Amino acid sequence: MDPKQLEELRQKYIKNPPEGMTAKLVRNMTDSDLLDMHYFLIEDDDLDEDELEEGFYIF
């Protein structure tokens, strides 16, 4: 990902940090940590409401 895209992503999460995080934490993240966080926040966005991913679930 190019530096401009990374900065746009960082600004997105600084303006609206994920639950349990602060803008300061996002600002100080490494590029790699920022991309990892982004991936895990959007990984299920392509699933339908009734669709579960295959895997092991503990309820």
N, C-alpha and C positions, 0 to 999 in steps of 0.2 A: 504494500500500500504506500502511495507516495506521501511525502510529508504534509502536503496541503490537506489531503483526505484525513490523515491522522489528526491534524489540528482541528478540522471541522468536527470530527467525532469527539475529540476531547472537549470542545466547546459545548457540544450537545449535552454531554454528561455533566459538565460543570454547571450549566444552567438548570439542569434537572437531574440531580444525582439519583442513582438507584437507592432503594430502601436500604437503610443501614450504612450508607456512605455519606460523605460530605463533599462539597465542592473542592475543599482543600486536599482531600485524599485523592480525588480524581486528578486534580492539577499536578500532583506529585507522583502519579503512577508512571512506570516505564511504558514505552510504546507497546511492548510485548504484553504487559499486564492489562493495558487498556484494550487491546485487541482480544485477549482472552475473555475479559469481562463482557465485551460487546457480543462475542460469539455465544456465550452462555445465556445472555439475556435475550437473544433473538433466535436461538436454535429451535424452539418449538413454535415459532410464528407461522410456519407453513402447515401445521397440523389443523385438521378440522376439530370442532368442539368435541365430537364423540369419538375421535380417533386417539388411541393411545399408542405410543411407541412400543415396539417389542422390547422386552427386557425383564428384569427382576424388580418387582415392586414389593415393598413391605408396607402393609396397611395397619 
